Amino acid sequence: MKEKLYPWLRQITLKQMRGFTAVVEAGSVSGAAKNLHLTPPAVSLQLRDLDTAIGLPLLERSDHGLIPTLAGKELLTLAQEIQQSMDRFGETVTELKGVDHGIVSVGVVSTARYFAPTMLAEFMKIYQDIKIQLLVGNRETTMEKLESMELDFAITGLPPEHFSVKKEYIAKHPQIIIAAPDHPLAGNKRISLSELKDETFLLREPGSGTRSVTDRLFARCKGLPKSGLEFGSNETIKQAVMAGMGIAVISSHTVDAELHEKRLVSLDVKGLPINRKWFVVKHGNKRFLPSAQALWNFVARNGKHYLPQT
């Protein structure tokens, strides 16, 4: 924003405006000096400097003492607005300094949304005045916001490598291959990857953590996949697998309920599950406020207790 050319404004200080406001409220220099714990000459000097800077008289005498002129009234309004802004700033800083207050911005990769809300809700029961801003997205989007430091930290299974981060391990994160209960390979033991070469794989979109795991699995067996369909969410993939459209590599934590209810089965494939890890991750240059540090500690120490025990 281009600054307007009022050079005399730079000569006005907060101390002078407080002195002026105190004189208006008290109606006299001596009364203002007493309230400010200053000497009358010190207050008079502040008023004289203000008059000189602005170039207009700010006070005039009346039967009721000193009262503001038209210019003085405008200055008084400005001083009150500045004080209100300072008060709001002070309240915000006080909240941010205290562990019991503040706002924390947390990114959660879409796979983690099956357990992260329960964990964060438990934290909010302990720290009821801390507000959490939760962003759920695929890994690529979440890591972009972590890199730009729009997030305090993120929960992910695959920390970024292209910028400096601090991370702490939460728990194991197994990846499995799921199929419909009536799939021909359901119940078979020690299935080889080559036996899946004719299967239709249902894939997450590029940029997701699940897709990166799937791609690495395919690299182990050059014949995979023969065909595939791409979906934008784990929920859609689960529904498609249950409908018999194909099989999918997916986090076991996203299908805990469906496996228990036997709406899906986990195929016993050699080399699986692929045991990834859950991490809590922050940008290496990110400085935590106390509220963010409290949530980070809670997630790192207690996160494993909120994971499905598939």
Secondary structure, DSSP 8 states (H G I E B T S, - for coil): ------GGGGG--HHHHHHHHHHHHHSSHHHHHHHHT--HHHHHHHHHHHHHHHSS--EEEETTEEEE-HHHHHHHHHHHHHHHHHHHHHHHHHHHHSTTSEEEEEEEEGGGGGTHHHHHHHHHHHSTTEEEEEEEE-HHHHHHHHHTT-SSEEEESS--SSS-EEEEEEEEEEEEEEE-TT-TTTT-SSB-GGGGTTSEEEEE-TTSHHHHHHHHHHHHSTT--SEEEEES-HHHHHHHHHTTS-BEEEEGGGSHHHHHTTSSEE--BTT-SEEEEEEEEEETT----HHHHHHHHHHHHHGGGGS---
